[in-house]
Amino acid sequence: MNMNSLKTFFLLLLMTVFFLIIGNFLGGIRGMQIALTFAIITNFISYFFSDSMVLAAYRAKQVLPEEDPRLYSIVSELASTAKIPTPKIYKVNTAMPNAFATGRNPQHAAVAVTEGILRTLDDRELRAVIAHELSHVKNRDILISCIAATLAGAIMMLARIGFWFGGGRNNRNNSNAIIALLLLILAPIAAALIQMAISRSREYIADSDGARMSRDPLALASALRKLAYGNSKQENNVSSTTAHMFIVNPLKGNNVQNLFSTHPPIEDRIKRLEKMANVVKDDKYDIPKVIY
């Protein structure tokens, strides 16, 4: 287990413990059961239908092999390398240069690219981006994101239960009332921060695995640089609820908003990929040293 995988496990464990502790204080066992049940129902409906919902939201059109042989060849070749079924391929008619993957597992996956990314990247860079997205599919990141969203949603719902029903079982004295008030305010913020940290750790893993899969970490670094610049220069009509799915954050934000960003800083991602270019051999994908 690499460092980012370990970090994901630790953050999920932390959110679970956090849920149990504040849940018991704010809502008791009954409140915890209600909050977790509603969160599970909401997020797992999203989990099973996320592919169709997000593709419909962005009016993505499926691309058949004969319609774009170049794109289909890249996706099918990398899917074979990753040992997963070739996902369905979609195009989104927008100038925004970006891409995303969706689907609850490798058997029900889809990769979507925008018209903007096809115009922005060369074949080498596009191949690296597709490898990144297929890594999300192979690593079942939609499931991990759903678990994180379920726990975060349950914590936020517990805060609402505490707000409407008095903020805890034992808040008769002032000290418990103050603690309950702080939890009502801070618990949802803390849950959101942990959820965003999990998302960022999965992006690092997809960068690393995608670079190994494509055998070209510098191509992915170059693509990220171009995509970050392209997205910063235009207003993107993207919902904040789906922004985490894209390879680069399509939303603009200041330093405070970056704290809640689902994506790591582009500069950091590029530095990590440039360091990977010095790798001589990888046991999993047998990557030769890349020399430029």
C-alpha positions in Angstrom: 0.0 0.0 0.0 1.5 3.3 -1.1 1.5 6.5 1.0 -1.6 8.0 -0.7 -3.6 4.7 -0.3 -2.6 4.6 3.3 -3.7 8.2 3.6 -7.1 7.4 2.1 -7.6 4.5 4.5 -6.6 6.7 7.5 -9.0 9.5 6.4 -11.9 7.2 6.0 -11.2 5.7 9.4 -10.9 9.1 10.9 -14.3 10.1 9.4 -15.9 6.9 10.7 -14.6 7.6 14.3 -15.6 11.2 14.0 -19.1 10.1 13.0 -19.4 7.7 15.9 -18.1 10.2 18.5 -20.1 13.3 17.5 -23.1 11.2 16.5 -23.4 9.7 19.9 -23.2 13.2 21.4 -25.5 15.0 19.1 -28.1 12.4 18.2 -27.5 9.3 20.3 -27.8 5.9 18.8 -31.2 6.6 17.3 -30.0 9.8 15.7 -27.0 8.1 14.3 -29.1 5.3 12.7 -31.5 7.8 11.1 -28.7 10.0 9.7 -26.6 7.1 8.4 -29.7 5.5 6.8 -30.7 8.6 4.9 -27.1 9.3 3.8 -26.7 5.7 2.6 -29.9 5.8 0.6 -29.0 9.2 -1.0 -25.4 8.4 -1.9 -25.8 4.9 -3.1 -28.7 5.9 -5.4 -26.1 8.3 -6.8 -23.5 5.5 -6.8 -25.6 3.2 -9.0 -26.9 5.9 -11.4 -24.0 8.4 -11.3 -22.8 7.5 -14.8 -26.1 8.2 -16.5 -26.9 11.2 -14.4 -23.6 13.1 -15.0 -23.4 12.2 -18.7 -27.0 13.4 -19.1 -26.2 16.6 -17.2 -23.4 17.5 -19.5 -25.3 16.3 -22.6 -22.5 13.9 -23.5 -22.8 11.9 -26.7 -21.4 8.4 -27.0 -18.6 7.9 -29.6 -18.5 4.7 -31.6 -15.2 3.3 -32.8 -15.8 4.2 -36.4 -16.7 7.8 -35.4 -13.3 8.6 -33.8 -10.8 5.7 -34.4 -8.0 7.8 -32.9 -9.8 8.3 -29.5 -11.1 4.7 -29.5 -7.7 3.3 -30.2 -6.1 5.2 -27.2 -8.9 4.1 -24.8 -9.0 0.5 -25.8 -5.2 0.1 -25.8 -4.9 1.6 -22.3 -7.8 -0.4 -21.0 -6.1 -3.6 -22.2 -2.9 -2.4 -20.3 -4.9 -1.9 -17.2 -6.7 -5.2 -17.6 -10.2 -3.7 -17.5 -13.0 -3.8 -20.1 -12.9 -1.0 -22.6 -15.3 1.6 -21.2 -17.9 3.5 -23.2 -16.5 6.7 -24.7 -18.3 10.0 -24.7 -17.7 13.6 -26.0 -19.0 16.7 -24.3 -19.6 19.7 -26.6 -17.8 22.4 -24.7 -14.7 24.4 -25.2 -13.6 23.7 -21.7 -10.5 21.4 -21.9 -11.2 18.6 -19.5 -12.1 15.0 -19.0 -13.7 12.7 -16.5 -14.5 9.0 -15.8 -17.7 7.7 -14.2 -19.3 4.4 -13.4 -19.7 2.2 -10.4 -17.1 -0.4 -11.5 -14.9 -1.3 -14.5 -17.8 -3.2 -16.0 -20.1 -0.2 -16.0 -17.6 2.6 -16.7 -17.5 5.5 -19.1 -14.8 8.0 -20.1 -15.8 11.4 -21.3 -13.6 14.0 -23.0 -14.6 17.5 -24.0 -14.2 19.0 -27.5 -11.9 21.5 -25.8 -9.4 18.9 -24.6 -9.3 17.2 -28.0 -8.2 20.6 -29.5 -5.8 21.4 -26.7 -3.7 18.3 -26.3 -1.6 16.3 -28.7 -1.9 12.5 -28.9 0.8 11.8 -26.3 -0.8 14.1 -23.7 -4.3 12.9 -24.5 -3.1 9.3 -23.9 -1.7 10.3 -20.5 -5.0 11.9 -19.5 -7.0 8.8 -20.6 -4.7 6.7 -18.5 -5.3 8.9 -15.5 -9.1 8.5 -15.9 -8.8 4.7 -16.4 -6.9 4.6 -13.2 -9.9 6.1 -11.4 -12.0 3.3 -12.9 -9.5 0.5 -12.1 -9.1 1.8 -8.5 -12.9 2.1 -8.0 -12.6 5.7 -6.9 -16.3 6.3 -7.5 -17.0 3.8 -4.7 -14.5 5.4 -2.4 -15.9 8.8 -3.1 -19.4 7.5 -2.4 -18.3 6.0 1.0 -16.7 9.4 1.9 -19.8 11.3 0.8 -22.0 9.0 2.8 -20.1 9.5 6.0 -19.8 13.3 5.4 -23.5 13.4 4.6 -24.4 11.5 7.8 -22.3 13.9 9.9 -23.9 17.0 8.3 -27.4 15.4 8.9 -26.5 14.8 12.5 -25.6 18.4 12.9 -29.1 19.3 11.6 -30.7 16.8 13.9 -28.8 18.4 16.8 -29.9 21.9 15.7 -33.6 21.1 15.5 -33.8 18.7 18.5 -31.5 20.4 21.1 -28.0 19.3 20.2 -27.4 16.2 22.2 -28.7 13.9 24.9 -27.0 15.5 27.9 -27.0 19.2 27.3 -28.6 20.3 30.5 -25.6 22.1 31.8 -23.7 25.0 30.2 -20.6 23.1 29.3 -22.5 20.4 27.3 -24.5 23.1 25.6 -21.4 24.9 24.5 -19.8 21.7 23.2 -23.0 20.9 21.4 -23.1 24.3 19.8 -19.4 24.0 18.7 -20.1 20.6 17.2 -23.1 21.9 15.3 -21.0 24.5 13.7 -17.6 22.7 13.3 -18.6 19.1 12.6 -19.9 19.7 9.0 -16.8 21.8 8.2 -14.5 19.1 9.5 -16.4 16.4 7.6 -16.1 18.4 4.4 -12.4 19.0 4.9 -11.8 15.2 5.4 -13.9 14.4 2.3 -11.9 16.8 0.2 -8.6 15.4 1.5 -9.7 11.9 0.5 -10.5 13.2 -3.0 -7.1 14.9 -3.3 -5.4 11.7 -2.2 -7.2 9.7 -4.9 -6.1 12.3 -7.6 -2.5 11.7 -6.6 -3.0 8.0 -6.9 -4.6 8.4 -10.3 -1.8 10.6 -11.5 0.8 8.0 -10.4 -1.0 5.0 -11.7 -1.9 6.8 -14.9 1.7 7.8 -15.5 2.7 4.2 -15.0 0.0 2.9 -17.3 0.9 5.3 -20.1 4.6 5.0 -19.4 4.9 8.7 -19.9 4.7 10.8 -16.7 6.0 13.9 -18.4 3.1 13.8 -20.9 0.6 13.9 -18.1 2.6 16.7 -16.4 2.4 18.7 -19.7 -1.3 17.9 -20.1 -2.1 19.1 -16.6 -0.2 22.4 -17.2 -2.2 23.0 -20.4 -5.5 22.0 -18.9 -5.0 24.2 -15.8 -4.2 27.2 -18.0 -7.2 26.5 -20.3 -9.7 26.2 -17.5 -8.4 29.3 -15.8 -9.0 31.4 -18.9 -12.8 30.8 -19.3 -16.0 30.6 -17.3 -17.0 27.0 -17.1 -20.6 25.9 -16.7 -19.9 23.1 -14.2 -21.8 22.2 -11.1 -19.8 22.2 -7.9 -21.3 18.7 -7.1 -19.6 17.2 -10.1 -16.4 19.3 -10.3 -14.5 16.7 -8.4 -14.9 14.2 -11.3 -12.8 16.2 -13.8 -9.0 15.7 -14.1 -8.4 19.4 -13.3 -10.7 21.6 -11.2 -12.9 23.5 -13.6 -14.0 26.0 -10.9 -12.0 29.0 -10.0 -11.4 29.8 -6.4 -9.4 31.8 -3.9 -7.1 30.5 -1.2 -9.9 29.9 1.2 -11.9 27.9 -1.3 -8.8 26.0 -2.2 -8.8 24.6 1.3 -12.0 22.8 0.3 -10.7 21.9 -3.2 -11.2 18.3 -4.4 -8.0 18.6 -6.4 -4.4 18.9 -5.3 -2.4 22.0 -6.5 -1.5 21.6 -10.1 2.1 22.6 -9.3 2.5 19.8 -6.8 1.0 17.2 -9.2 3.4 18.3 -11.9 6.4 18.1 -9.6 5.5 14.6 -8.5 5.1 13.5 -12.1 8.5 15.0 -13.1 10.1 13.0 -10.3 8.5 9.9 -11.7 10.2 10.5 -15.0 13.4 9.3 -13.3 12.0 5.9 -12.4 14.0 3.1 -14.0 11.5 0.2 -13.7 8.1 -0.4 -12.2 7.1 -3.9 -11.0 3.5 -3.5 -12.0 3.7 -2.0 -15.5 7.3 -2.6 -16.3 8.0 1.0 -17.2 11.4 1.8 -18.8 13.1 5.0 -18.0 11.7 7.9 -19.9 14.4 10.2 -21.3 13.6 13.6 -22.9 
